[in-house]
Structures are given as C-alpha cells and as structure tokens.
C-alpha cells in the first residue's frame, strides 16, 4: 500500500488530509514540525510527502534541502503548500527540489487527492500497472466531485462556518493588543501571533472551499510575515492596513461564505500617478493578486479614461502637477457611475497622519509611500471584494 507523510503544523489541516487519504486506502502519518517530520520520514519511508513551507523549528525549504541530501530520498515526490504571495519562498522551494508547489488558499482535499494519484497512483497500485492515474485540471465553475466528496466538502464547510465567531474574536483581540503595544519587541510579538492565526485561517478556509476568506487571509498573512521579518516597515500605514484587513474578514465571515460566490470577481482598476516608478509599483502589486489595471500618468488622461470605461477601483496619487488627486477625486464623484466607486489616495508617509485626519475629498482610503507591495495588494482586495459583495454584482 502506498504511504504518505504529511508535515503540517495546523492540526486541523493535518487531520483532515490524514483522514481523507486513509479513507482512500493510503497509509498516512503526520508530523507537526519539520524536525519531527524528518525523523518520521526515515522510519516510515513514505512514497510521497505533503509539506507546508511555513513550519516551526525548521522551515519547509530546509526540510526539502535535507531530504534531497539523503541518497534514499533524492527522488521522493514532494508536494508543498505555500502562501500565494510569497513568490521568493516558492522559488526557493523549487530550487531545493520540490516537485509541485500549491497555494494553500485555493486547493481542496479533492484537488490534492487527484495530484497524489497522478504522482504515485491509486493506493496499492503502482503507477502504470492498471490504476487510473489520469489527472485533469478542473475548469472554472466545473464540478468534478463524486457524491462522497460532496458530502465531505459540505461537512468541512459547515464546521468552518461554525468556528468563525471564535476566530474573529481571536483576531480582533490580537489586533487590539498590537495597537496598544509599546516598543518594537512587543509589537513583533503580537504581529507574530496574528500571523500564526491567519496562517491557520488560510489553511482552514482553503480546506472548506471558502476561497474569498482564504485569499484575503492569505494576503494578510503575507503582510504580517513581511512586517515581522522587516520591522522597519511597521508604521501607521501598515498597521492601519492590517486592522482594515481584519475588519474586512469579519465582513467576509458574514457575507462571503455562499458556496456559489467563491471566485474572485473580475475587476477593472485605474492607477493615476505622474511618477513612473511609483505607478509601476502600484501596477505590480495589483498583478500579484491577478487584478488587471490601466494606468494614466496625468489627471487629464485619467478623466478621459474615466469617461470611456467603468472602473471598479481607483488609486490616485495626491501630489500631481496641474490637478491634485483630491481635485481629480472631486471631479470623479460628479460622474454618475462613480458615486460609490472606491478611491484610494497614495501619499507620502510624512504626510500620512495629517491627510488621513483631514477631509478626504470623497476618497475611501489612504496608503503611504513608500508602500509594501503586499500592503497595496491587501488594500485592493478589501475594496474590490467589499464593493462587489455590497452591490451583489457577482
């Protein structure tokens, strides 16, 4: 019988996969950290490993490097889970010897089972000896679940939704502790605790098929990891973005659990900034979330574009020649189709506090330059998803 080793620090995720594989006839073991997983691998001798990259004691990349250094396991198939937005970490996993890298926010147990079968065959049947190991990618909006998988997925979703009130209370308490923290050491402690909670939420939501929650938690998790590893980026803007993200998760817990509304909706975004480097940075941050955008380098061109096309979100630089971002926003608000369109001002960090406390000229939000790419990604997801859900436009 084929054997699978799961190294995953989220006990719920580990148990779900362990039980799922066991039902399908695979012999499965699980470890909650990298060091324990390596020790278990040497005695259990699995045919395949399912590995989270974000592990305590020893990272997933370090685990892969160690595995590939041991002659007996150089060809062991390794499937890894990662955060969608941690592209450097994913590249490190490929270089270390991972066979497949998957987003924890968007893979269901059925998806993983299909990949396992494609990698090592059906349980107890060697690949190519008669077992059906065909793997076909699921098309958007297509259902490939067998009846037992439908029941299994429905049970996961029900349990997940029931846990949301406690999850939200925990996240809000953690955010309050972060806001009240005095000094970098205490801030980092609370940032790490929030990061771990969101890491767990991403995995649990992905299991339950709650893609909107999973993708929002995924982006917030990446932002908190960045702040923890680079404390110089902890400032008023980034803390406000984390708070807004957690607040929006509460909105999603209430409005974003409908099974039929779990794809990120199509959106059109306008970026207006006279500085080419800053403009490109905004566009790149949006691309990380697969959000297409059109850009304008001056307010005049932006007004023309606004009249020709409907945009779902607008990012405006504040200080531009000829017309400020505030003035452009006021003109935008006079256009009937843009009465409620989210507008985010991009301003220098030195001016952030004064501007966020002043009249926003019809804007919805601020983000400070220089911004983290993932911070802007979080902002964009919040405003796109909130406006789409409130308008019932998908």
Number of C-alpha atoms within 10 A of each C-alpha: 12 17 20 25 25 26 28 26 21 19 12 14 19 22 15 15 23 19 16 18 21 16 10 11 15 18 20 20 23 23 21 18 23 26 18 14 22 19 11 17 22 13 8 16 15 20 19 21 24 21 29 28 25 21 20 13 11 16 16 28 26 16 22 25 17 14 21 16 11 11 8 11 17 14 14 17 20 20 22 26 22 22 25 21 22 18 12 9 17 23 13 16 26 16 13 19 19 23 15 16 20 16 18 23 30 22 18 19 20 19 16 16 17 17 19 22 18 16 20 20 21 23 19 14 16 14 16 11 9 10 14 13 20 11 14 11 10 10 8 7 9 8 9 14 13 10 9 9 14 14 12 16 18 15 12 18 21 11 12 19 16 10 11 16 12 9 18 16 12 13 21 16 12 19 21 12 17 20 14 11 15 10 8 11 11 13 19 20 15 21 27 18 16 26 25 17 17 24 26 21 23 28 27 24 28 26 26 26 23 28 25 27 24 27 27 24 28 31 28 30 30 21 25 27 19 19 22 19 11 11 15 9 16 17 12 14 21 21 19 14 21 21 19 15 21 23 16 19 23 19 15 20 18 13 13 20 20 12 13 9 15 18 15 17 14 12 16 15 20 22 22 28 24 19 13 10 10 17 19 14 16 22 23 19 21 23 14 18 19 13 20 15 18 14 20 19 16 19 23 13 12 22 16 11 16 16 12 9 11 15 19 20 21 28 27 27 28 23 17 18 10 10 14 16 26 20 15 20 25 15 14 21 18 10 11 8 15 19 11 14 20 21 23 26 23 25 21 16 17 10 11 18 14 10 16 15 8 9 10 17 14 19 21 14 16 24 25 21 16 14 20 18 18 24 24 27 25 26 21 22 21 21 21 21 19 18 17 16 17 9 9 8 8 12
